[in-house]
Structures are given as structure tokens and as C-alpha cells.
Amino acid sequence: MIPTYPFGNTGHDSTRILFGAAALGGMRQEKADSTLDLIRSAGINHIDTAPVYGDSELRLADFLKSHRDEFFLATKTADRIGDDARRSLETSLERMQVDQVDLIQFHNLAQDADWNTVMSPGGALEAAIKAREEGLVRFIGVTGHGTRIAEMHLKSLARFDFASVLLPYNFFMIQDERYAEEFETLYKLCQEKGVAMQTIKSIAKRRWREDDESPRRSWYEPHRDDDVIERAVHFVLRREGLFLNSTSDATLLPRIIAAVESFTEGVAEDLDNLVAEDNTEGEPLFVRGVSDDVRV
């Protein structure tokens, strides 16, 4: 059974694994339907998608016709100007054929210039607040990648009472001492304020190597060994209140679900050492000042 936890102050108890619907982006509808049946049968009750995830929102439409009330539904906008963000939201609603999403998130708000635009008059935040007043969204959140994102989320929460944040958390991320310190500050603040804290890249191994001819279902190479995946998942879930977004590689979804289910039986006493050993051949996805973007 998958444990649940209050998703911040939203009033919704979300499963601690959230379905990262980027996995649906390149799928045919038949495969997407079977994947959605899997998450429903597993008891996952929270879906996280975005317009930039290929056809993900379109693949969700038929499923949501029958099961909308069973899921907390989140999407995103990468637009920074208010009018553009409004159009993005309306397009998402149309693509998913729903009247409302539970959470709209500013996608990868990791750069100061973007942040300033979003937060300024006429920016995306102003548009999101208006959409919330109109009932098109219930809550507003912020997401991001890279080594500066914990710092940026702290800045965002100082400006506005966002319902949720989303950022990377895995073995390599906390090897960056500054990131680890800022993450802990953010974690404490989120616990105090009732802000939901979502994590990504839990099973990331490294960026793809040029000579690696493996199928690339995500932009990074994931861990594939069952035991390693289990430990990586437990590494996240042992922190009270953290949610884990599943990877865009849907072939690994059953293993991640199994790892979440096994978490109820406890974690290894020497988990930190085991996870460090699991990553001896891995590399950080993000290196401060060198590779803070997603794919370059």
C-alpha cells in the first residue's frame, strides 16, 4: 500500500509518489491508457503534467473523463508574461478537457530575469491569481531544476504564499554543500508554512554519454537495478513530508511503485552508505556554474 501525506495546506492527502505524466508525452494512446490504469490500480492519486511534455495532456483527456475526481491534477506554464500564461492555462484545460486544475505551477522558475517578470505587474503570477479567483485553478506552485533552485524557491516563498515547490533531491544534489544547506532551509520553511515539497530526479544516475546507445526515455540516464531504485526511493521518502515525482521513463514505473510500497517495511540502517556505493559510477546532473540547464 502506498502511504499518503497532506499535500501542504491544500486539504488533499496525496500519495507520496506523484505520477510524473511526462512519461505519457511520446506514447500512443493505447500505451498511455495502460500506464494510467497501472497508476490507478496502484492507488496513486496525484498527476503532474505540463504543456511541454509532448502529448501528455492530450493522453490524459479520456482517462480524466471517468476519473477526474479521483486525482489531484497539476499542470504547469513556462510562460512568464501574464497574457501568455493565461493562454497556456486555457490551452491545458482544453487539451485535458477539464474545467479546473488543482495546481498551476510556474515551470522551472530558476533564473532571476524570469522571476522578475513573473512577479511583476502583468506577470504570470498576477494571471494565476486571477485564474484562481475565477475557479480555473485552486492552487499556485513553482518548480525548477539546477543548483540554484532551492535558493530561488526561498525567494519565491518570501514574495508569495505558494502552495507547493518542486526541485531535485538525490544523493548527488546534497553533495553540493550550498545546495544541501539551502534545501534544508527550504525544507524547514515548507514544514512550518504547510507548503508541499515535491522532489524530482530521485533515480537519476548521470547525463547520457555520447557512446551510450540505450533507449532514451528520459533526458538523463536512470538507475535500472531494482535494489538501487528501491534505495534511491527510500532515500527520498525517509524525509517526512517529501513527495517523489516518478520518472519520465515509464518502463521503470512498476519498479518505482514497488519501491514505494516496500518503504512501509522500513529502510536499511546503512542507507546512506549503500546509496553512496550505488552512485560510484554516477555523476551529478547539475554542477554549479557548469551545467545547470536540463540538457546542455
N, C-alpha and C positions, 0 to 999 in steps of 0.2 A: 504494500500500500504506500502511495506517495504522500508524504507529510505536507500539510498546508501551514501557512503563516499569514497573519494580516498583511495585506499589501499596503503598507503605510497607513494613512488615515482615510483611505478610500471606502472602508467598510466592507471590502471584499477579501475573503481568505483565499489567496492564490496558492496553487501547488508550488512547491519550491523549485520545480523545474517548469520553466515557461517555454512554450513551443516557439522556437525561432523560425518563423514562416519564410525566411529567406530560402529555406530548403525547398519550397514549392516553386521557386522562381523559374526554373528551367524545365519543370516537369510537364508531361502530358496530363490532361485532366484525370484520366483513369488512375495513374500512379499517385497523383495528388489526393484523390479520393481515398485510396487505400492508406495513405500516410495519415490523413485526418481521422480515419476510422481507428487507426492504431493509437493516436494520442487520446482519442475519446475513450477507447476501451481501457487505456492505462489510467484514466482518471485525471489527466491533465486538463486544467480549466482556464488556461490563460494563453492567448495567442498574441504574438508580437510580429507585426509585419511592417511594410513600408513601400511607398511607390517605387523606390529604386531597386526593389527586389524582383526585377523582371516581371513575370506574370503572377506573382504571389497573390496579390489582392484579387485578381480575376479567378484564380483557382479556389479561393475561399468562398466565392459567392453562393454557389449551390449548397454547400455544406451549411453555411450560415442561415439559409432559408429555413432549415429544420432545427438548427441547434444554437441559434444566436443567444438565447437566454441562458445557455449552459457555460458561456465563456466570457471572461473579461477580455475585451478586444482592444488592442493597442495598435496604432499606426504612427507614422512619422511624417514630417515635412522637412525637406532640405532647403526650402526657400527661406530667405531672411527678411524680405520686404513683405509687409502685411498683405497687400493685394495678391501677391503671388502665393503666399502661404494659404490664404483663403481659397484660392482656386485649387491648390493642391489638395486641401482637405475635401472640398466638394467633389473632386475627381475620385478620391479614395472612397468616399461614401457611395458614389455612383458605381465604381468598379466592384465593390463588395456588396452592393445592393442592400445597404443598411441605412437607417435614418440617423444613427448616432454611433460614435465610437466612445469607448470608456476613457481612452487616454490618447491624446495627441502629443507627440514628442518632437522637440527640435533636434533634428538629426545631426550628430557629430558637431556640436557647438564647441569647437576646440580652439578656434582662433579669435584673437581679440577684435579684429575688424568685423568679423561675422557677429560676434557677441554684441558689439556696439550697435550694429544695425538692428538686430533682433530686439534689443531692449529700448531702442529709441522710439519717439513718436512716429507712427506709421510703420513700425516694425512688426515682425511676426508675433511677438508676444501680445501686442495690442489686438491683433486679429484673432489670436487664440482665445483671449479673454472674451471678446465679443461673441465668438462661436460658442463658448461655454454658456454665456448668458442666453443665447438662442436655443440651447439644448442640443447642439450638434456634437458637442463633446462634453464629457463630465469632468475630466481632469487634464492637467497640463504637466508634461515632464520634459526632461532634457537628457540627451545621450552623447556619447563621444568615445573616441579612440585616442591612443597615444599617451605619452608620458606626462603631458600637462593636464590631462582631463580631470583628475581629482581636484587640482588647483582651480580649474575653470568651473567645476561644479560648485565648489565652495563660493566662488564669486557669484554664480547664478543664484544660489540659495540666499545669499546676502541681499540680493536685489528683489527676489520674488519667492513666494511660498509654492515652489514646485512640488507636485505630488510624488514625483519619482526621479531618480537619476539612474543612469546606466553607464557602466565603464568596465574595462578589462580587470580581471583578477585571476592570477595563476602564479605558479612558482617563480617564473622569471620576472613578472612585474614587481614583485616585492623584493627582488634583489636590487632594484633601484632604490636606494635608501630614501631619496627625496620623495619618490612616488609612494613608497611604503608609509612614510610619515604623513603625507597628505591624505592617503587613503584612510589611515586610522583616524585622522581628524574628521574627515568626511563621514566615516562610519559612526563615530560618536555623535556627530551632529544629527545624522539621519535617525539614529536611535532616539535621541532626545526630542526631535521635532516630529517624529512619525512620518518620515519620508521613506518611501520604498526604495530599496537599493538593489538594483539588478546588475548581474555580472555577466560578462561575455569572455570568450576565448579560454574557457576552463581546460579544454583538452588540446589546445594548440601546442604543436611540437616545434615548429620553425616555419619560416617562409620557404616556399618551394625552391628547390635547387634547379638550376637550368637543365641538368642532365637527368632529372627525375622524370620518368615517363609514366608515373602512376596517374590514374584518373583524378582530375582536379575538380572536386565537387564543392570546394571552398577555396578562398583565396590564399589560405595557408595550409601547410601540411598538418593534419591532426594526428594525435596518437591513435593507434588502432588496436593495440593489445587490450584484452578485456580487463586484466588486472590493473594495468596502468590507467585506463579510463576510470575504473572504479576509484582508484586512489585520488586521481585528479578531481573527480566529482566530490568525493568526501572532503578534500582539501578546502573546497568552497563551502559546502553545506555545514561543516562543523562550526562555522561562524553564524551565530544566531541572527536570523533576520535577512541573511543574504539569499537572493534568488539567483538561479542559474539558467541562463538562456541557452537552449540547445543549439548545436552547430548547424550550419547550412548543408552539411553532408548527411543527407537523410539515411544513408546506409548504416550510419553509426547510431541512429536514434534508438533502436532496441537495446543496444548496449548501455547507452546513457540512462535510459529508463531503468534498466536492471540495476545500474549503479546507484541510482537514487533510491530505489526500493530497498537495496541492501543497507543503505545508510541507517535505517531504523534499527539495525542489529549492532550498531556501533562502528567506530573507526579504529584502525590499527594504532597501538600505543606509540609506535615509532613512525608515525605517518610522515612527519617532516623529512626524516632521513630517507624513507622509501621514495618519496616524491622527488627528492634531490637526485637519487640514483636513477629514477625513471627519466630524468632530463639531462643525463650526462651527454647525450648526443643531440640534445635540442639546442635551440638558440632563441633569444628573445625576439618577439615580433616587432617590438618598438625599442629603439635605442635613442635616448635623449640627444637631440640636436643632430641626429644622423638619419633615422628612419622613423619618423612619427606619423607618416601617412600610411594608408591602408595597403597599397600595392606597390608603391615605388621605392 
